[in-house]
Amino acid sequence: MANLQVKDVPAELHRRLRSSAKRRGTTIRELVLDAVRRELDHEHFLRRLADREPVDLGGSAADLLVAERAGRDSG
């Protein structure tokens, strides 16, 4: 397993990390690894989303949602 060292972490950020880890009942290491995983997953999702073909809904998504909700309320 590889090691990663982060130097010069601002004191306030370190305090927040320590506090958050304590509230969650975990370690700073696990908290940071989870945050890095989520960031990489989010980046991967955004790349996949950007590669998708656009879909023509025939109107704005907001207008279609309003119409759908109005149809549910009336019937």
N, C-alpha and C positions, 0 to 999 in steps of 0.2 A: 504494500500500500504506500502511496506517495505521501509526502509531507508538504504542507503549505504554511508559510509563516507570513503574517501580516505585521509589519512594523509601523511604529508611529501612529497607532490608533488614537484619535483624540480622546482625552479623558472622559468627556461627557458621553461620547458614543460608547465607550467601554462600560461606563456606569449603566447606561441604558440596556446594553446587551446583558450584563450581569443581572440586572433587575428583572428583565424579561425572562431570562433563563430560569431564575429562581421562581418566578410566578408560575411558569409552565412545568416546573419540576424536572428540568433537564439541565444540560450543561451548555456553556457558551459554544463549545465545539459543535454540539448537535444543532443548536439554534442557527449557527452560521452555515453549517452544511445544508440544513433544510432551506435556508434563504437562498443559497447559491443554486441548489437544485430547482427551486421554484422559478428563479430568474432565468435559468437556462431552458426550462420547460416553456416558460412564457415566450422567450425569444424564438424557440422552435415553432410554437403555435403561430406567432406573428408571421414567420417566414412561410409556413404552410398556407396561412390565410391570404397572404400577398400573392401566392402562386395560383390561387383559385380563379376561375373564370367569373366575371361579374354576372349577376343574375338580374334580369329585367323583371321587376315586380309589377310593372304597369302603373306605378304610382309610388309615392313616397311610403316608406315603411310605417311612418307615423300615421299617415292618412289611412292606410290599410288596417292598422291596429285599431284606430278609432272606429272605423266601419265595422270591424269584427266585433268589438265590444258592444257597439250599439245593436248589432244583430242579436247578440246573446241576451242583452237586457230586454229586448222587445219580444222575445219568443221563448 
